[in-house]
């Protein structure tokens, strides 16, 4: 997409996110409903930066207990042991088990933190009206959006393990309080990504172009 | 506003949407809620954490940071958080996170120790830790002051403070087969355990701490005797074979037994931590302690085989002391070999009563007088075999009326008491004498003489026979003679009648003689003048 491309907003038009129908808002109003499917139409997602920030901060807040509190309590004959995510990574790390350890490390620690950092970076960049390397930012956004759902892997693994490993006298696995926070982190980052409007990345560029013109 | 569509425009107009506008989005509630929940969790986490303590270990063997628990009566009350070496690398410093509200457990005399599987003779403990790994045991103290730094015990205390009972201290020179946890028996019932033992600083004796459970601790009184009931106590002595055992358990692992002598007066229970001697055997435990032993020397000129230190010394079968030492010496001057046996007499200890003893009397002087008089009466020491099977010997004092005179030289140290050869020795000597005498007898000559005498006797007997025959005829004639004599003395015989007549005649004669004598008495002149009556 070239910098000089005309945007729908500049034309006073709104595209429907669901059915793709382009429509013009009622004069004097910035918002309306899609005449075809009834979806709410906006030029840009409403208060999107604010919402994204709110979700992002909530995610960041939850990220701390998610990593500090144990996510899994394993009760064996040898006694109960509670492990946080990082302890699990350390536990799995062995000459043969390191790929598994790496998966957990990437999926459960690196991706959520990378998501939070990437979104924060995008939001700051949008607010500052930066125009440099917009394409890369868009790619970053796409990656963040794509990868978001995979962060739930950890939650799924834990819930499955907890549900399956219930050999009561010998061994039992119970989810720990950290898991709730971890799930909250994943959901909140997804919501943040959802509320972020990637078109904002390009608005700055368009505005700058308009000024030059 | 109703929907409006601009048909002319290729782009349709969107429908109207009415929505109140707020400057600050409600979405901010989410991070606030998240922050609140996070803070709440953090606060509860911090609140749920109890005190942090440090424990010093000799070794962290079996301990694991974050895994090793602190358990009290099976309840987890803390976890080890970190384990690191002390700066001087001598110890291991562990920090532990205690459960909340455990502050009042952490007192100055609270003790920690590592519970590992421990297999000692008597019991197997901590088997559970084989699977679960070691954990820390805790004994909560009674002090009023709290503490946070502890030094772990090397060995777990056998007896934890909440078991009622009392500790006592035993002193022994030999630990034998005792160990921590070795049972303590009372009338063959296990009533306690050995809690600890330490070698005294001078290295001479052990201080053994035992724990006797209530209510059996009340049977330990100041005169209670403790002895090692270790395994089988088999003794072969002058008194024969004796086997002493406690229970089967003690045969395997040893033990300590105690008993209070029944004859003594009943004393109140001993105080906790009272010190008692630990005897090796029950017999030794029951031996009264030495009171006033005197050492004497006995010199035997015979083999002392079978005599050993500890052998009894008896006076007429009553034990009055024991052999202490047996030596051998050679008198270089006289080149004489002798065996001095050192004995200790302690008659009083062994129950010999002194009658009519005035208080304050000089016991030593009395003792000397007694011994002097005994020696004067012929009391001598003699080696005797106590047990024919084992050949063990003992020293016996007895009265020997034939003993040569002896005196006790009190100036010597130790004084020497006179001895007499042993029984066997005396018998042997007597037999030897007999044999010697027999040897000296002229048996051959005696035989010859005897034979000669016998032949003479034979001849004599032949002549005797002839003599007897003639004697027989003599007797026959004597019989006939007697028969004739018999006939003579019969009352109807002629001779007897004649004798009667003769006697009558004699009577008559005697009467006339009397008449004559009477007349003569009155008329003595008649002898000269004759009868005058007629003449006058």
Contacts between the chains, C-beta under 8 A, distances in Angstrom:
chain1	res1	chain2	res2	distance
A	13	B	11	5.4
A	14	B	14	5.9
A	21	B	12	7.1
A	22	B	11	5.4
A	22	B	12	7.9
A	23	B	11	6.0
A	23	B	12	4.5
A	23	B	13	6.0
A	23	B	14	4.3
A	24	B	6	7.0
A	24	B	9	6.3
A	24	B	11	4.8
A	24	B	12	6.9
A	24	B	13	4.7
A	24	B	14	6.7
A	25	B	13	6.8
A	25	B	14	4.9
A	26	B	1	6.8
A	26	B	4	6.1
A	26	B	13	5.8
A	26	B	14	6.7
A	26	B	15	7.6
A	26	B	16	5.2
A	29	B	1	7.8
A	29	B	16	6.1
A	29	B	17	7.5
A	31	B	14	7.8
A	31	B	17	4.7
A	31	B	19	6.8
A	32	B	13	7.3
A	32	B	14	2.9
A	32	B	15	5.1
A	32	B	16	5.7
A	32	B	17	5.3
A	33	B	3	8.0
A	33	B	14	5.9
A	33	B	15	3.7
A	33	B	16	7.3
A	33	B	17	5.5
A	34	B	14	6.3
A	34	B	15	7.4
A	35	B	3	7.1
A	35	B	5	6.5
A	35	B	12	4.8
A	35	B	13	7.2
A	35	B	14	6.3
A	35	B	15	6.0
A	36	B	12	7.9
A	38	B	15	7.5
A	40	B	17	6.1
A	41	B	14	4.6
A	41	B	17	7.6
A	47	B	25	4.5
A	47	B	27	7.6
A	50	B	24	7.5
A	50	B	25	4.8
A	50	B	27	6.9
A	50	B	28	7.5
A	51	B	25	5.6
A	51	B	27	4.5
A	54	B	25	6.7
A	54	B	27	4.3
A	54	B	28	4.8
A	54	B	30	5.6
A	54	B	31	5.1
A	55	B	27	6.9
A	55	B	30	6.3
A	55	B	31	7.4
A	57	B	31	4.1
A	57	B	34	7.8
A	58	B	30	4.5
A	58	B	31	3.7
A	58	B	33	7.4
A	58	B	34	3.8
A	58	B	35	7.6
A	59	B	34	7.7
A	61	B	31	6.2
A	61	B	34	4.3
A	61	B	35	4.9
A	61	B	38	5.0
A	62	B	34	5.1
A	62	B	37	7.8
A	62	B	38	6.5
A	64	B	38	6.4
A	65	B	38	5.4
A	65	B	41	5.3
A	65	B	42	7.2
A	69	B	41	7.0
A	69	B	45	7.6
A	77	B	131	5.7
A	77	B	132	6.8
A	78	B	131	5.9
A	78	B	132	4.6
A	78	B	133	6.3
A	79	B	67	7.6
A	79	B	69	6.6
A	79	B	132	5.3
A	79	B	133	7.6
A	81	B	66	8.0
A	81	B	67	6.4
A	177	B	41	6.8
A	181	B	38	7.6
A	181	B	41	7.8
A	184	B	34	6.9
A	188	B	30	7.1
A	188	B	34	7.3
A	195	B	27	7.5
